[in-house]
Amino acid sequence: MDDKNLMENILLLEKGVCDLLLHGTIESPTGTVHQTFSMALNDALGMQDTTYSKMAAKGWYPSEQADQNKVDTVKQKFSAQ
């Protein structure tokens, strides 16, 4: 397995962990449990961001600039509602 595939797998795993921790935070029965899940979620989001940043820097997770006309159209659509 090359580095790119390894990083993609790590990123997918981190995203899955973030999803689980988000649900744990939302469904927490007590303040202490909520705080614990919330702190773990913030840590996991930080790890996910670090992995994404490293992949983007190597060109392994390219992103495109959004077309400003499309952004403006969506803004207008939802601000009218």
C-alpha positions as CSV (number, residue, x, y, z in Angstrom):
1,M,0.0,0.0,0.0
2,D,1.4,3.4,-1.0
3,D,1.4,6.5,1.2
4,K,-1.6,8.0,-0.6
5,N,-3.8,5.0,-0.1
6,L,-2.7,4.8,3.6
7,M,-3.6,8.5,4.1
8,E,-6.9,8.0,2.4
9,N,-7.7,5.1,4.7
10,I,-6.7,7.0,7.8
11,L,-8.9,10.0,6.7
12,L,-11.9,7.7,6.1
13,L,-11.3,6.1,9.5
14,E,-11.1,9.5,11.2
15,K,-14.3,10.7,9.5
16,G,-16.0,7.6,10.8
17,V,-14.8,8.3,14.3
18,C,-16.0,11.9,14.1
19,D,-19.4,10.6,13.0
20,L,-19.6,8.3,16.0
21,L,-18.4,10.9,18.4
22,L,-20.9,13.4,17.1
23,H,-23.8,11.1,17.7
24,G,-22.4,10.2,21.1
25,T,-22.3,14.0,21.9
26,I,-25.8,14.5,20.7
27,E,-27.3,11.5,22.5
28,S,-25.4,12.0,25.8
29,P,-27.6,11.5,28.8
30,T,-25.7,13.7,31.2
31,G,-23.5,16.7,31.1
32,T,-20.4,14.8,32.0
33,V,-20.9,12.3,29.3
34,H,-21.7,15.1,26.8
35,Q,-18.6,17.0,27.8
36,T,-16.4,13.9,27.4
37,F,-17.8,13.1,24.0
38,S,-17.5,16.7,22.9
39,M,-13.9,16.9,23.9
40,A,-13.1,13.6,22.1
41,L,-15.0,14.9,19.0
42,N,-12.9,18.1,19.0
43,D,-9.7,16.1,19.2
44,A,-10.8,13.8,16.4
45,L,-11.8,16.8,14.2
46,G,-8.3,18.2,14.8
47,M,-6.7,14.9,13.7
48,Q,-9.0,14.8,10.6
49,D,-8.0,18.3,9.7
50,T,-4.3,17.6,10.1
51,T,-4.6,14.5,7.9
52,Y,-6.6,16.4,5.3
53,S,-4.1,19.3,5.3
54,K,-1.2,16.9,4.7
55,M,-3.0,15.2,1.9
56,A,-4.0,18.5,0.3
57,A,-0.4,19.8,0.5
58,K,0.7,16.7,-1.5
59,G,-2.0,17.2,-4.1
60,W,-3.8,14.0,-2.9
61,Y,-7.0,15.7,-2.0
62,P,-7.6,18.4,-4.6
63,S,-10.4,20.9,-4.2
64,E,-11.9,23.3,-6.7
65,Q,-12.8,26.9,-6.1
66,A,-16.5,27.4,-6.1
67,D,-17.9,29.5,-8.9
68,Q,-19.0,32.8,-7.3
69,N,-22.1,33.0,-9.5
70,K,-23.3,29.7,-8.2
71,V,-22.6,30.7,-4.7
72,D,-24.5,33.9,-5.2
73,T,-27.4,32.0,-6.7
74,V,-27.7,29.7,-3.7
75,K,-27.4,32.6,-1.3
76,Q,-30.3,34.4,-3.1
77,K,-32.4,31.3,-3.1
78,F,-32.1,30.7,0.6
79,S,-32.3,34.3,1.7
80,A,-35.6,34.7,-0.1
81,Q,-37.2,31.9,2.0
